[in-house]
């Protein structure tokens, strides 16, 4: 566009609002398709961040009294609290360790979903 037209039209154009621009950028990032391999890599980074993992575990267990006993398996792994799952992992039946670990892992990844997606988008953008 010719500079004279830009000067004429500028008063009629809405000013750029930084918050709106940032929100639009964030929305574009959210709707962008993330390849599965990139998501897996971002999840692995989150799982290797043991400081954050232990912070999450601590927050899930903070202020609770010790369990009186190991939870009954009939309760169902998905219905158990994080402290119950940890108790089973530390001293329960070895035959359910993989299932308990998977449940803890899934819950942690769900809790960190926003951070993981943000990291995956950063990876795609080369940051």
C-alpha positions as CSV (number, residue, x, y, z in Angstrom):
1,X,0.0,0.0,0.0
2,X,1.2,3.5,-0.8
3,X,2.4,5.4,2.3
4,X,-0.1,8.2,1.7
5,X,-3.0,5.7,2.0
6,X,-1.5,4.2,5.2
7,X,-1.5,7.7,6.7
8,X,-5.1,8.3,5.6
9,X,-6.4,5.0,6.9
10,X,-4.4,4.8,10.1
11,X,-6.9,6.8,12.1
12,X,-9.7,4.3,11.1
13,X,-7.7,1.2,12.1
14,X,-8.0,0.0,15.6
15,X,-4.8,0.2,17.6
16,X,-3.0,-3.0,18.3
17,X,-3.7,-4.2,21.8
18,X,-0.8,-6.1,23.2
19,X,-3.1,-8.4,25.3
20,X,-5.2,-9.2,22.3
21,X,-2.2,-9.9,20.1
22,X,-0.8,-12.2,22.8
23,X,-4.1,-14.0,23.2
24,X,-4.4,-14.5,19.5
25,X,-0.9,-15.9,19.4
26,X,-1.7,-18.3,22.3
27,X,-4.8,-19.4,20.5
28,X,-2.9,-20.1,17.3
29,X,-0.4,-22.2,19.3
30,X,-3.2,-24.1,21.0
31,X,-5.0,-25.1,17.9
32,X,-1.8,-26.1,16.1
33,X,-1.5,-29.8,15.5
34,X,1.4,-31.3,17.5
35,X,3.0,-34.5,16.1
36,X,2.8,-37.5,18.4
37,X,6.6,-37.8,18.5
38,X,7.0,-34.2,19.7
39,X,4.4,-34.8,22.4
40,X,6.1,-38.0,23.5
41,X,9.4,-36.1,23.7
42,X,7.8,-33.3,25.8
43,X,6.2,-35.9,28.1
44,X,9.6,-37.6,28.6
45,X,11.1,-34.3,29.6
46,X,8.3,-33.8,32.1
47,X,8.8,-37.3,33.5
48,X,12.6,-36.7,33.8
49,X,12.0,-33.5,35.7
50,X,12.1,-35.3,39.0
51,X,12.0,-32.1,41.0
52,X,8.6,-31.3,39.6
53,X,7.4,-34.9,39.9
54,X,8.3,-34.9,43.6
55,X,6.7,-31.5,44.1
56,X,3.5,-32.9,42.6
57,X,3.6,-36.0,44.7
58,X,4.3,-33.9,47.8
59,X,1.3,-31.6,47.0
60,X,-0.9,-34.6,46.5
61,X,0.1,-36.1,49.9
62,X,0.7,-33.0,52.0
63,X,-0.9,-33.0,55.4
64,X,-2.3,-36.5,55.3
65,X,-2.1,-39.0,58.1
66,X,-0.3,-42.3,57.5
67,X,-2.5,-45.0,56.0
68,X,-3.6,-47.6,58.5
69,X,-3.2,-50.4,55.9
70,X,-2.7,-51.0,52.2
71,X,-5.8,-50.3,50.2
72,X,-7.8,-53.4,49.1
73,X,-7.3,-54.1,45.4
74,X,-11.1,-54.4,45.1
75,X,-11.2,-50.6,45.4
76,X,-9.7,-50.4,42.0
77,X,-6.5,-48.6,41.0
78,X,-8.3,-45.7,39.3
79,X,-10.4,-45.0,42.4
80,X,-7.4,-44.9,44.7
81,X,-5.8,-41.6,45.9
82,X,-2.2,-40.8,45.1
83,X,-1.1,-41.6,48.7
84,X,-2.8,-45.0,48.4
85,X,-1.1,-45.7,45.1
86,X,2.3,-44.7,46.6
87,X,1.7,-47.1,49.5
88,X,0.9,-49.9,47.1
89,X,4.0,-49.1,45.0
90,X,6.3,-49.1,48.1
91,X,5.0,-52.1,49.9
92,X,2.1,-53.7,48.1
93,X,1.8,-56.8,46.0
94,X,4.5,-56.8,43.3
95,X,2.1,-58.1,40.7
96,X,0.4,-54.7,40.4
97,X,3.4,-52.5,40.4
98,X,3.2,-51.8,36.6
99,X,-0.5,-50.9,36.9
100,X,0.1,-48.6,39.8
101,X,3.1,-46.9,38.1
102,X,1.0,-46.4,35.0
103,X,-1.8,-44.8,37.0
104,X,0.6,-42.4,38.8
105,X,2.3,-41.6,35.5
106,X,-1.0,-40.8,33.8
107,X,-2.2,-38.6,36.6
108,X,1.0,-36.7,36.7
109,X,1.0,-36.2,32.9
110,X,-2.6,-35.0,33.1
111,X,-1.7,-32.5,35.8
112,X,1.2,-31.2,33.7
113,X,-0.7,-31.2,30.4
114,X,-0.6,-27.4,29.9
115,X,3.1,-27.3,30.5
116,X,3.8,-30.3,28.3
117,X,1.8,-28.9,25.4
118,X,3.6,-25.5,25.8
119,X,6.9,-27.3,25.7
120,X,5.9,-29.3,22.6
121,X,4.9,-26.1,20.8
122,X,8.3,-24.6,21.8
123,X,10.0,-27.6,20.3
124,X,8.1,-27.2,17.0
125,X,9.1,-23.6,16.9
126,X,12.8,-24.5,17.4
127,X,13.2,-22.9,20.9
